[in-house]
Amino acid sequence: MRITLLFCLIAATAAAQQNVPGFSIANIDKSADPCADFYQYACGGWMASHPIPPDQSNWGRGNELTERNRAILQNILEKSASTSRKRTDVEQEIGDFYASCMDEQTIESLGAKPLQPDLDRIQEMTAKSAIRAELARLHLLGVNAFFNFSSGPDAKDSMKMIGQADQGGLSLPDRDYYLKDDAKSVELRKQYLAHVTKMFQLLGEPADKAATDAAAVMRMETDLAKGSLDRVSRRDPNQTYHKLTVHELFSLNPAIDWPKYFEGVGAPGIADLNVAVPNYFRTLESVLVQTNLDDIKTYLSWHLVHAEVAFLPKAFVNEDFNFFKQTLTGDKELQPRWKRCVAAVDGDLGLALGQKYVEETFGAEGKTRTLKMVQEIEKAMNADLQTLSWMTPATKEHSLVKLRAVANKIGYPDKWRDYSPVKIVRGEAVGNDERATEFEVRRVNAKIGKQVDRTEWFMTPPTVNAYYNPTENNINFPAGILQPPYYDNKMDAAVNYGGMGAVVGHELTHGFDDSGRQFDPQGNLSDWWTAEDAKEFQKRAECFIQEYSSFTPLEGVHLNGKLTLGENTADNGGVRLAFMALMDSLKEKPQGKIDGYTAEQRFFLGWGQVWCQNIRPEASRLRAQVDPHSPGHDRVNGVLSNMPEFQQAFACKIGQPMVREPACRVW
């Protein structure tokens, strides 16, 4: 599934737009030259007046909207947590979960005791044959130990759900954090080792044993990292699709009794499944065979504590923050507890909380306006596909068929999830999280062997995000993102097309980027391109790889143009499609200058201001390694330097930085 970090779309109700910061010429830095650095021109004023809050690693327009949505959710949860009135079942679920998370006094008094039964069960293993049962139990609790298992559409039979086994078991953000030998990576590994040591000490271990146990965790995770597929390779869906029988999986990894494991995690009888990275399971076999049982127990104990740290006493929370936030992303302060607890409810009971959010903020009018914009962008893409000079008629016709098959999901699901089987007990923060997670894991695994439900959502309604799903060939826009500054009823069409329109175009283009283009109209992984067209596509994609690999968000740090290729292709295609749709709409309703800017200029300013952002250097370094999206500065300038329409709008000349030669274009 393609989940894109694209903040987009539309206002829901008049009330929902109050105090939401939108597009403004005050955000512009008029001392900057738009033809030298358009991002600075469009966003310089905003960046100067919006420093990063101490509890954030970066601060951008999407963060502003997220904070506003979070405040709405807090209000919902505070009311739902009150027992002074009659509550609905949904209010009881989310309210008692939130109250338990906020109950610091009880959490402090309990210490690590809520984890003790799980820790004891790990320590009571007397033979490696017991690992399978314990691993199944930990996976039900959402613990990322050794590998990941879930359900998902069969990439080559997209209406059927199958089991999906994949690499996992690491704590650092990426495999390369364990393998790179530059000074920064070496130092981060030392800091990680110190962090794990401190966490074991908080569990009551003496310093020398804690250090020994931390070293064991590092050894095992490093060995697992060596067998993991890198992020760039994982962008190719063919590299993560290997449909094997259970017998074939057993031949890769006989250390685990797979049928009993599947039974343990609530998966129905499995004959075959997708093993995303077969070599990883060979590596895991070696790790399990060669590592002594005590070290395996240590590894499992670490991952349990790491998974549940948000619900443990402040000493654990603070130590987790010190490494995973302060060290890795540069955050200066821990977020207030209410923010962390809002996020916890959204993570565990998201469609219950989302139901209340939608009741307060989103109406049918928002769906109607969003759908209208989507249809306009689809019309533009239809026209664009028919005029491509590099694509043969056969592939062009297949592309048009796929475009017509794209489905749109807007706002929220038609049917809300029933969480009534989850036992929520006030005062049991860890227990509530474990029970909610087990409910979700069993729900997902029970789908194996069934037909795909294409009405299901993979983001909760309050989420400030959007995504394209290649196996379902649909685009999805949650209610939480359908607000200013990405679409504003009070704003002119040009700005709205530059914000919302470009993002809609981005999502559509994902169906035709280097990964999405490999799926047919029904969502099946299928090569429907002629060899000639595939070669022409790759030639144009290589232009983007070279362009974005030249960008340096920090001194000495380059973007990975291969990792960001899909998002960069979608950005470039999305802005072009939105501009086409705007020009078409202006034929009937011309837009004069506003605040001294033409419609074309305001369109590009709208695109630029969507991505205004300040970011800490630590977070910038991390994202350059793991994020498939380019940072705001390079998203804006990378796209517009390829567009003659932009250069004409701002009278940029050949030789200036915002005029790229040769310009890159796929769609």
N, C-alpha and C positions, 0 to 999 in steps of 0.2 A: 504494500500500500504506500502511496506517496502522500506524506503529510507535509504540507508546506507551511513555513513560518511566514505567512503573508497576511498582514493586517489589512482587512478590506471592509468595505461595504456600508450598509445603509442604516439610516435612522429608523427606529421603530415607532416611537410615539413622541408627541411633543414633550411629555414629561421626561422621557429618556434622554432628551437632548439638553436639558438644563445643565449649565455649568460644564459642558463638554467643550474643551478647546478645539477649535477647528482651524481652517485655513486662515492665514492673516498676512497682510503685507508687512506687518511689524516683524515677522520672522525673517525678512529679507535683510541681507547685508549689502547695502548699495555701494559700499566701498570696494566690493569684490567685482571682478570682471566675469560676467556669465560665460564668456567664451574661453576663459582660462580655467575656472573651477566653478561650474554651475552649482554644485552641491553647497559650497561655501556661500554663494550668492543667494540661493533659495533658503538656506537653513542657518546662516551665520548669526542672525539676530536671535533665533530660537536657541541655538546652542549656547550663546553668551548668557542668556537669561534663565537657562534651565540646567543648573549643575546637577550632578548625579547625587541622589539621596544616599545617605550613608548605608542604608540597608539594601542597596541595589548595586549590581556590577555594571549595569548600563542603564541609560535612561533615554527613551525615545517616545515617539508619538503613540506607539502601541502600548508602551508601559503606562502612559497617562490614562489611556482608556481602560487598561487592566485594573489600575488602581480605583477608577470610578466604579467598575463592575464589582470589584472586591468589596467596596463600601456598601453597595446594594446587598451583596450576599451576607455581609456581616449583620446588616439590619434584619434580614430575613432570619438568620440563625439566632440572633439574640432574642427575637420575639418567639421563635420556635422553641428555644431552650427554657423559656419561662413556664413554670408549672402553675401559675396563678390563674390560668384560664383553660378552657377545654381545647384540646389540640386534636388535629386530624392525625391519622396514622403516619402520614408523610412528615408532618411537623414533629411528631414524637421521635421518629427515626433520626432525622437530621439534627433536631434540637438536642437530644440526649447524647448523640455522638459528639456534637460540638461542645456541649457542657463538660463532657468527660475529658476532652482534649484541653479545655481551658482550666480544668481543676488541678492547678499546679500543686496545691497542698497535698492532695491524695497521691498524685504522681510521685512527689518527693518522698512521702512517707512509705510508699511501696518499694522504692528503689528499683533494683533489677529483678525483684521477686516474680513479676508477671512472666518473665522469660525463663524462670528456673525449671519448670517442667520440661520445656523444650531443650534446654541446656543439659538437663539430667539425662534425657532420653538419648542425646548424642553421646554423652560420656558412657552410657551403659552398653553401647555396642561392644561386643566381644570378638567379632569377626567381620571381615570385609563383606561377607554375605549379607550383613545387616544394613549395609549402606543403601541398598535399593529402597527399602521401606522408609528409612529416615529421609532420603532424598525426596521421595514422593510427598512425605509429610511437609517438608520445608517448602517445596514448590507450591503446595496448596496455600501456604502462608505468604507467597510472593517473594520468597528468598531466592536471590540470584546465585544459586550454587551450581557449579560445574557446567550446566547447559540450560537452554530455554526450551520449553515445550508448550505448544498451544494448538489452536486450530486455525485454519484459514482456507480460502478457496484454492482448489487445485489449479495451478497456473495454466494448465493445458486442458482443463475441463472446468471452466470457471463457475459453473452453477453447483458444483459439488464441494462440500467441505471435507478436508482431510487433515490428519495430524501434521504438525510442523515441528520438527526438531532442529534446533539451531545452536550455534556457538553462544557462549555466555560465561558466567563465572568470574568476571573481572570486576574490580572496584574502581580503578582509575578510568578516566573518560574514554580511553581508546587503547588498542593493543600496542600502538607505537610508543605510548608512555612507558612501557616496560622494555622496549627493544632499542630505542634510539640512544646513542652514546654521546650526544652533545652535552655540554656542561649543565645547561638548564634542566634537561631530562634527568641527568644523574642526581642533581640537587633535589628535584621533586621526588624522586624515588626515596632518597634519604628522609625527606620530610614525611612521606607517606609511611615509611617504616616506623618513624617516631610516633606518628599518629596512632597506628594500630597498636603499638606498644602501650601507649597511654590508655587506649580503650580497654585492653586486657587488664591493665592495672585497676581501672575503674570497676571491673568485674571482681576484683579482689585478689588478683594474682600478684605475687612479689615481683619486683622489678626485673630480676634476672630471668625468671620464667616467662614474663610478659615479652621480654625482648626476644627470647628464643622462639616463642610462639609466633610473634610478628614476622620473624625471619622465615618461618615455615610457610606462613601465608604468602609472603612475597615470592618464595621459590615456586610454589604451586601455581600462583597466578601468572608468573613469568613463563612457566612451561606451557600453560594454557594459551597465553598470548602468542607463543611461537606457532601454535597450530591454528590460530584464528586467521580468517580472511580479512584483508585490509579493506578500508572503506571505499576506495575507488573501485576495486574489483566487485564489491557488493552492489554497486550501482547497475551492473549488468544482470538482469533477471535470470539469464541462462546460467550464470555462475552460482546462483543460489537455488536452483531447481534440480533436484536429483530424487526422483521417485523410486523408492526402494521397498522391498518387502521387509517385514519384521525380521525374517531370517537373514536377509542381507545386512540389515542394521546390526544384528547380533554378530555377524561375522566381522564387522568393523569394531564392535565393542562388546565382547562377551562378558565383560566384568559386571554388566548390569543385566538383571533378569527383566527384559523389556516387557513381556506380556504382564507380569505382575506390577511393574512400574506403571504401565498405562492404567491398569485397574486401580492402582492406588491414587492416581490423580483424577479419577472420575471419567476417564475416556472409555467409550464403548469399544467392543471388539475391533481391533485394528489389523487389517491384512497388509496394508501398505501405507506409506506416509512419505512426505517430502523431508529428506535429510539435507538441509541447506548446504552444509559444508562437510562432506564426508571425511575429509582429512582431519577436521577438528575432532571427530569422534574416534579416529585412530589415535590422535594425540591424547585424548582423554583416557583411552584404554591404557596407554603407557603410564600416564600419571597415576591412575588408580592402582595399577599393578606394582609400580616401583616405589610408591610412597607408603610409609608405614601407617598403620591405623591411627596412632596417636596424632600424627600430623593432619590426617584427614579429619579427625574430630576437631582439631583446632581450626582448620579452614572452615568447616561447617558452622562452628560456634561464632566465628568472626562474622560470617555472612548473615547469620541470624540477628546478631546485635546491630550490624550495619543497616539491615532492613527495617528494624523497629526503633531506631534511635530517636525519631521524632516524638515518640510517646514515652521516652524515658526521662529521668531526672535531668535537671539543667546541667550538671557536670558532664553528662554524655552529650547533650545537645551542644554545649559550648565547645567541647573538643571536636565534635563533628564540624561545627561551623569554622573553627580555626583552620582546619585543613581544606575541606571541600568548598568553602566559600572564600574565606580570607586569603588563603594561599593560592588556590586555583583560579579564582575569579576576581579577587581584589576587593570584595565587599568589606566595608569598614565596620558595620554593625549588624548584629543578628536582627532579623525582622521581628517586629512585635509578635507576641504569641497569637493574637487574634488573627493576624494574616496567615500564620502557619496553620492555624486550625481551620480557617476557611478553606485553604488549599487541601487540607486533609479530608474534609467532608466532600469537596468537589472530586477528589481522587477516588474515594471509596463509595460514595453514595451520589455520584454526580447527576444521574438522571432524576433523582428525587429532589435534590437541591435545584436542579435546572428547571423542573416543573414549576416550582415556586417563583423562580426568576422570570420565567416566561409570563406567568400570570401577572407580574407587576410591571413588565417593561415592553413586551412585544405583542403586536397585534397583526391581524391579517393584512393590514395596509402595507406593512413592511415587506411581507412576502411578495405582494403584488408589484411594488416598486422594484424590488431586487430582480424578479423574474423578467420584467420589462428590459432592464439593463442587460441581463444575460442574453436575452434574445437579440438585442441590438449588436452585441459583440459577436455572437454566433453568426449573424448575418455578415458582419465584416470579415470573419474568418472564412466563410463560404466564398466570398468574393476574392479574398487573398489567395486561397488555394487554387482557384481557377486561373489565376494570372501568373503563377509561378513558372518561370522560364526553364528552370533546371529539372523539373519533375516530368516524367513520362506520363502520357494519358492514362495508362493502366493503374499506376500507383496513385495518380491524382484522383481517379474515380474511387478507389478504395478509401482514400483519405476523406473524401466527401461523405461516403457512406458511414465512416466512423464518426465524423462530426455530427451527422444527423442522429446518430444513436446515443450521443451523450445525454445523460439524464441529470436533472438539477434537483438538489435537495437544499432547502432554504429554511433557516431559523431553528427548527427543532423537529424531533421525530413525531410521527403521527400517533405512535403508541408509546406510552411511558412504561419504564421497567418497574416490575413489582419486586421490592426489596423485603417484603414481609417475612420471607424465610430467615432473614438475618436477625440474629438475636442481639439487640443493642441494649446494653446494661449501663446505666448511669454510674460513673465512677470506675469503669473498666476500659481505660483508653487503649491499652495494648490489646486486650481481648476483643474489643469492638473492631479494631483494625484487622486483627487476624480473622475474625469470623466474616467480616465483609469481604476480605480478600479471598477467602476460601469459597465463599458463595460465587464470586466472579470467576475464579479459576474453574470451578466445576461447571458453571453456566457455559463458559467458552468451550471447554473440552467436550461437553455433552453434544455440541453441534457437529462433531465429527461423524461423517457418513450421511448427514442430512443435506437438504438443498440450501444454497446460500440465501440468506435473507437480505435482499438489497435495500430494504427500508431501514436497516440498522445504522445507527450513527456511531462514529469512532471518536467524536469530540463531544463534550458536554455543552449545552446551550450557552452558558456564560463565557465560553472560551473566546479569546481574542485571537483568532486564527482561521484558516480555511485549508481545504485540501482537495486534491484530485486522487481518485482511487482507480488505478489502471485495470484491476481485475473485474471491476464493476462498471468501468467507463462512465463515472459520474463525478460531478463537482459538488462540493459541500460547503455551505456558508452558515456557521452557527449564529444564533441571535446576538451573542455577546460582541461580535465584531461589526454588526450592521448599524454603525453609528458614526458620527463625526469623529475624527476629521476625515474619514475615508469617503463618506457620503453625507451631505448636509443639505436638507431641504431649503435652507436659507441661502445657499450658495449657488452661483451660476453653473451652467451645464459644463463649461470647459473645465473648471476645477474638479467637479465630480467625475467627469470622464478620466481626468488625469489621476485621480485616486482610485475610486471604485472600479471604473471601467478598465484601467490598466491591470488591476488585480483579477478581475473576471477573465480578462484576456490571458493573463498569466496561467490561471488554472486550466483554461481550455488548451493552451499551448502545451501544458504538461502531457497531454495525451499524444503529443507528437514530438517530444524531446527525445534524447538519445535512449532513454529507458522506456518511456511511454509509447513510443512509436513501434515497439516490438509486440504490443498487444493489439489484437484485432477488435472490431466493433463490439463483439460479445465479451471482451475481456480475457480472451485466451492468448497465451504466449504463443505467437505464431508469426512466421516470417512472411509477411504479405508484400514485401518490397522487392522490386526487381534489383538485380545485382548492380545495374547502372545507377539506379536512384540511391541505393544504399551508399555507394561510393561517393556520389555527389553530396549526400547529406553529411558524410563523415568529413569531407573536404571543408565544408562550411562550419561544421562543429569545431574543427581544428583551429579555425580562426578565433573562435571564442576562447578555446583553451589557451592559446598563446596570449590573447589580450588580457584575460583576467589573471593569468599566472604572472604577469608583469606588475601587478598591483602589490603594494607593500603597506599594509595597515600599520605596521610597526617597523622600525629600522631593523633590517636583517631578517624580517619575516615576510615571506611571500604567500599570496593566496595559492591554493591548489586548483588550477583551472580545470583539471579532470574531475575533482570532487564536486566542484560548483557548476559543472557544465549544464546539468539539467535545469537548475534554477536560473542560470544566466540566459539560457535559451528561452526559458519561459518569460523572464523579464523583458528581453528584447522583443519577443513576439507579442507579448501582452500589451506593451506600450504602443507598438505599431498598430495593433488591432483597435485599441481604444481611440487612437488618433483618427483612424479611418472612420470609425463610428461617429465621432464628434463631427468631422467634416461633413459626413452625410446628413447628420441632424441639423447642421447649420445652414444647409441649403434651403430649408423651410423656415427656420427661425434664426436669422443672422444675429450674432452677438457683437455689439460694439465694444469699444475700450471700456474697461472698468479699472479704476485706480491707476489709469495711465497704461494699462497693459492690454494687448489684443487677446482675443480668444485663444489663439495658438500659444501665446506666451503664458497665459494663465493655465492652460493645460499642462505645460511642462513644469510650471511652478507647483501645480497640484501634485504631480508625480514626485517632484523633489521633496516637498514638505511632508509627504507620507513617511519618508525615511529619515527625517531629522533625528539625530542621535548623538549622545555622548557615551563613551565607553571607556572603562578602565583598561590599562595596558595588559593586565593579567588576563582579563576576559577576552580581550582582542587576540592575544596569543593563543588561548585555548580554542577560540572559535575558528581561527585560521587552520587549526589542525583537524577539527571534528565537524564543523558546521558546513553543510552543503550550500548555504546561502552566503553570498558576498556581503560584507558590511555596507551600511547605508551609503557612505561616500562613494563606494565603487559600484553599488547597484545603480545609483543615479547617474554618475558620470559615465560608467561603462556603457549603459544603454544609449544615452543621448549623444555621446560622441560618435555613435554609429548611424545617427539619423539626420539626413539632409533636411528634413522638415524642421528639426530643432535649429539647425545651423541657419536656415533661412529666417526663422522666427526671430532670432537674436542677432542676425547679421554677422555671424562668425565667418572667418576667412580661413582658407587653406593655410596650414602652418600653425594655427592656434591649437592649444591642447584639446579643446572640445570638438575638433574636427579630425577624426581618426582616418588615417590612410594606410592600408585599405580598410574600408568599413566592413564590419562583420554582419552577416544576415543569413538566417535560415528561413524563417517564416516571415 
